Amino acid sequence: MSNHDDPYKGLGLVESYRGRIVDLLASLESANQSNLMTASKVMADRIADDHLIYVYGPGGHSNLAAQEVFFRAGGLMHISAILDEGTLLSSGALRSMAIERTPGYGRIVVERSGIGDGDVLILVNAYGINAALIDAALTARQAGAYLIGVSSRRHADETAPDHPARHPSKKNLHDVVDLHIDSQVPVGDAVIDIDNVSQKTGPISTFANAFLMNSLVILTISELANRGIDPPIWRSGNAPGGDQANETHIDDFVGRIKWL
């Protein structure tokens, strides 16, 4: 059998990719322990008072982080994802990138979300620099919300001040939030080099964001349990009894959560 026909050729690259993902997740757990715990206590405080936790990921694939913990089997029913069509890839990938770079857009989204004094907004973005993201943060802060940021400090710090994605203020997400969780995404996101290929492949940010967001959910549920609170958690509608379990709480959230 020739190398060209070998079905196992290249699996070393997949092993390398897995290793980079595992190493990153271990590093995220170690580096962010304190801030993850603090954030989970803040979230638990709000849920204990029956308030929603808002999540916004303005950016093509950063939207996936908000979707990951929204209406999710095993996820908190109190999470309200902001799924604005502007930066969703389903509305057009090039359109998404243009809108995430448009100053003022994030302000409009937050103003229309109803976020106000005392609310918690989690902002997720791999690079932590785009105009929609920073405007969303500044607007929510002005409204009195507590801001949790999830982004790569390294990526933001190593991106030039004049990069076209940047907010006019040149600020980074980690500069404008109350609490920052570092996703440690390397510059460019992709981490795998292949011989004779000019660009790297194997993006890693979605793994980082999903791990950190679900870690926040797990820790928040644990904190609520320690307070004697059994929070409503989504059950898969495809699991036996799932629909019935969800129906016991769903009326508490229909109308409150815009995208439910």
Secondary structure as a PSIPRED ss2 file (coil, helix, strand):
# PSIPRED VFORMAT (PSIPRED V4.0)

   1 M C   1.000  0.000  0.000
   2 S C   1.000  0.000  0.000
   3 N H   0.000  1.000  0.000
   4 H H   0.000  1.000  0.000
   5 D H   0.000  1.000  0.000
   6 D C   1.000  0.000  0.000
   7 P C   1.000  0.000  0.000
   8 Y C   1.000  0.000  0.000
   9 K C   1.000  0.000  0.000
  10 G C   1.000  0.000  0.000
  11 L H   0.000  1.000  0.000
  12 G H   0.000  1.000  0.000
  13 L H   0.000  1.000  0.000
  14 V H   0.000  1.000  0.000
  15 E H   0.000  1.000  0.000
  16 S H   0.000  1.000  0.000
  17 Y H   0.000  1.000  0.000
  18 R H   0.000  1.000  0.000
  19 G H   0.000  1.000  0.000
  20 R H   0.000  1.000  0.000
  21 I H   0.000  1.000  0.000
  22 V H   0.000  1.000  0.000
  23 D H   0.000  1.000  0.000
  24 L H   0.000  1.000  0.000
  25 L H   0.000  1.000  0.000
  26 A H   0.000  1.000  0.000
  27 S H   0.000  1.000  0.000
  28 L H   0.000  1.000  0.000
  29 E H   0.000  1.000  0.000
  30 S H   0.000  1.000  0.000
  31 A H   0.000  1.000  0.000
  32 N C   1.000  0.000  0.000
  33 Q H   0.000  1.000  0.000
  34 S H   0.000  1.000  0.000
  35 N H   0.000  1.000  0.000
  36 L H   0.000  1.000  0.000
  37 M H   0.000  1.000  0.000
  38 T H   0.000  1.000  0.000
  39 A H   0.000  1.000  0.000
  40 S H   0.000  1.000  0.000
  41 K H   0.000  1.000  0.000
  42 V H   0.000  1.000  0.000
  43 M H   0.000  1.000  0.000
  44 A H   0.000  1.000  0.000
  45 D H   0.000  1.000  0.000
  46 R H   0.000  1.000  0.000
  47 I H   0.000  1.000  0.000
  48 A H   0.000  1.000  0.000
  49 D C   1.000  0.000  0.000
  50 D C   1.000  0.000  0.000
  51 H C   1.000  0.000  0.000
  52 L C   1.000  0.000  0.000
  53 I E   0.000  0.000  1.000
  54 Y E   0.000  0.000  1.000
  55 V E   0.000  0.000  1.000
  56 Y E   0.000  0.000  1.000
  57 G C   1.000  0.000  0.000
  58 P C   1.000  0.000  0.000
  59 G C   1.000  0.000  0.000
  60 G C   1.000  0.000  0.000
  61 H C   1.000  0.000  0.000
  62 S C   1.000  0.000  0.000
  63 N H   0.000  1.000  0.000
  64 L H   0.000  1.000  0.000
  65 A H   0.000  1.000  0.000
  66 A H   0.000  1.000  0.000
  67 Q H   0.000  1.000  0.000
  68 E H   0.000  1.000  0.000
  69 V C   1.000  0.000  0.000
  70 F C   1.000  0.000  0.000
  71 F C   1.000  0.000  0.000
  72 R C   1.000  0.000  0.000
  73 A C   1.000  0.000  0.000
  74 G C   1.000  0.000  0.000
  75 G C   1.000  0.000  0.000
  76 L E   0.000  0.000  1.000
  77 M C   1.000  0.000  0.000
  78 H C   1.000  0.000  0.000
  79 I E   0.000  0.000  1.000
  80 S E   0.000  0.000  1.000
  81 A E   0.000  0.000  1.000
  82 I E   0.000  0.000  1.000
  83 L C   1.000  0.000  0.000
  84 D C   1.000  0.000  0.000
  85 E H   0.000  1.000  0.000
  86 G H   0.000  1.000  0.000
  87 T H   0.000  1.000  0.000
  88 L C   1.000  0.000  0.000
  89 L H   0.000  1.000  0.000
  90 S H   0.000  1.000  0.000
  91 S H   0.000  1.000  0.000
  92 G C   1.000  0.000  0.000
  93 A H   0.000  1.000  0.000
  94 L H   0.000  1.000  0.000
  95 R H   0.000  1.000  0.000
  96 S H   0.000  1.000  0.000
  97 M H   0.000  1.000  0.000
  98 A H   0.000  1.000  0.000
  99 I H   0.000  1.000  0.000
 100 E H   0.000  1.000  0.000
 101 R C   1.000  0.000  0.000
 102 T C   1.000  0.000  0.000
 103 P C   1.000  0.000  0.000
 104 G C   1.000  0.000  0.000
 105 Y H   0.000  1.000  0.000
 106 G H   0.000  1.000  0.000
 107 R H   0.000  1.000  0.000
 108 I H   0.000  1.000  0.000
 109 V H   0.000  1.000  0.000
 110 V H   0.000  1.000  0.000
 111 E H   0.000  1.000  0.000
 112 R H   0.000  1.000  0.000
 113 S H   0.000  1.000  0.000
 114 G C   1.000  0.000  0.000
 115 I C   1.000  0.000  0.000
 116 G C   1.000  0.000  0.000
 117 D C   1.000  0.000  0.000
 118 G C   1.000  0.000  0.000
 119 D C   1.000  0.000  0.000
 120 V E   0.000  0.000  1.000
 121 L E   0.000  0.000  1.000
 122 I E   0.000  0.000  1.000
 123 L E   0.000  0.000  1.000
 124 V E   0.000  0.000  1.000
 125 N C   1.000  0.000  0.000
 126 A C   1.000  0.000  0.000
 127 Y C   1.000  0.000  0.000
 128 G C   1.000  0.000  0.000
 129 I C   1.000  0.000  0.000
 130 N E   0.000  0.000  1.000
 131 A H   0.000  1.000  0.000
 132 A H   0.000  1.000  0.000
 133 L H   0.000  1.000  0.000
 134 I H   0.000  1.000  0.000
 135 D H   0.000  1.000  0.000
 136 A H   0.000  1.000  0.000
 137 A H   0.000  1.000  0.000
 138 L H   0.000  1.000  0.000
 139 T H   0.000  1.000  0.000
 140 A H   0.000  1.000  0.000
 141 R H   0.000  1.000  0.000
 142 Q H   0.000  1.000  0.000
 143 A C   1.000  0.000  0.000
 144 G C   1.000  0.000  0.000
 145 A C   1.000  0.000  0.000
 146 Y E   0.000  0.000  1.000
 147 L E   0.000  0.000  1.000
 148 I E   0.000  0.000  1.000
 149 G E   0.000  0.000  1.000
 150 V E   0.000  0.000  1.000
 151 S E   0.000  0.000  1.000
 152 S C   1.000  0.000  0.000
 153 R H   0.000  1.000  0.000
 154 R H   0.000  1.000  0.000
 155 H H   0.000  1.000  0.000
 156 A H   0.000  1.000  0.000
 157 D H   0.000  1.000  0.000
 158 E C   1.000  0.000  0.000
 159 T C   1.000  0.000  0.000
 160 A C   1.000  0.000  0.000
 161 P C   1.000  0.000  0.000
 162 D C   1.000  0.000  0.000
 163 H C   1.000  0.000  0.000
 164 P C   1.000  0.000  0.000
 165 A C   1.000  0.000  0.000
 166 R E   0.000  0.000  1.000
 167 H C   1.000  0.000  0.000
 168 P C   1.000  0.000  0.000
 169 S C   1.000  0.000  0.000
 170 K C   1.000  0.000  0.000
 171 K C   1.000  0.000  0.000
 172 N C   1.000  0.000  0.000
 173 L H   0.000  1.000  0.000
 174 H H   0.000  1.000  0.000
 175 D H   0.000  1.000  0.000
 176 V H   0.000  1.000  0.000
 177 V C   1.000  0.000  0.000
 178 D C   1.000  0.000  0.000
 179 L E   0.000  0.000  1.000
 180 H E   0.000  0.000  1.000
 181 I E   0.000  0.000  1.000
 182 D E   0.000  0.000  1.000
 183 S C   1.000  0.000  0.000
 184 Q C   1.000  0.000  0.000
 185 V C   1.000  0.000  0.000
 186 P C   1.000  0.000  0.000
 187 V C   1.000  0.000  0.000
 188 G C   1.000  0.000  0.000
 189 D C   1.000  0.000  0.000
 190 A E   0.000  0.000  1.000
 191 V E   0.000  0.000  1.000
 192 I E   0.000  0.000  1.000
 193 D C   1.000  0.000  0.000
 194 I C   1.000  0.000  0.000
 195 D C   1.000  0.000  0.000
 196 N C   1.000  0.000  0.000
 197 V C   1.000  0.000  0.000
 198 S C   1.000  0.000  0.000
 199 Q C   1.000  0.000  0.000
 200 K C   1.000  0.000  0.000
 201 T E   0.000  0.000  1.000
 202 G E   0.000  0.000  1.000
 203 P E   0.000  0.000  1.000
 204 I C   1.000  0.000  0.000
 205 S H   0.000  1.000  0.000
 206 T H   0.000  1.000  0.000
 207 F H   0.000  1.000  0.000
 208 A H   0.000  1.000  0.000
 209 N H   0.000  1.000  0.000
 210 A H   0.000  1.000  0.000
 211 F H   0.000  1.000  0.000
 212 L H   0.000  1.000  0.000
 213 M H   0.000  1.000  0.000
 214 N H   0.000  1.000  0.000
 215 S H   0.000  1.000  0.000
 216 L H   0.000  1.000  0.000
 217 V H   0.000  1.000  0.000
 218 I H   0.000  1.000  0.000
 219 L H   0.000  1.000  0.000
 220 T H   0.000  1.000  0.000
 221 I H   0.000  1.000  0.000
 222 S H   0.000  1.000  0.000
 223 E H   0.000  1.000  0.000
 224 L H   0.000  1.000  0.000
 225 A H   0.000  1.000  0.000
 226 N H   0.000  1.000  0.000
 227 R C   1.000  0.000  0.000
 228 G C   1.000  0.000  0.000
 229 I C   1.000  0.000  0.000
 230 D C   1.000  0.000  0.000
 231 P C   1.000  0.000  0.000
 232 P C   1.000  0.000  0.000
 233 I E   0.000  0.000  1.000
 234 W C   1.000  0.000  0.000
 235 R C   1.000  0.000  0.000
 236 S C   1.000  0.000  0.000
 237 G C   1.000  0.000  0.000
 238 N C   1.000  0.000  0.000
 239 A C   1.000  0.000  0.000
 240 P C   1.000  0.000  0.000
 241 G C   1.000  0.000  0.000
 242 G H   0.000  1.000  0.000
 243 D H   0.000  1.000  0.000
 244 Q H   0.000  1.000  0.000
 245 A H   0.000  1.000  0.000
 246 N H   0.000  1.000  0.000
 247 E H   0.000  1.000  0.000
 248 T H   0.000  1.000  0.000
 249 H H   0.000  1.000  0.000
 250 I H   0.000  1.000  0.000
 251 D C   1.000  0.000  0.000
 252 D C   1.000  0.000  0.000
 253 F C   1.000  0.000  0.000
 254 V E   0.000  0.000  1.000
 255 G C   1.000  0.000  0.000
 256 R C   1.000  0.000  0.000
 257 I E   0.000  0.000  1.000
 258 K C   1.000  0.000  0.000
 259 W C   1.000  0.000  0.000
 260 L C   1.000  0.000  0.000
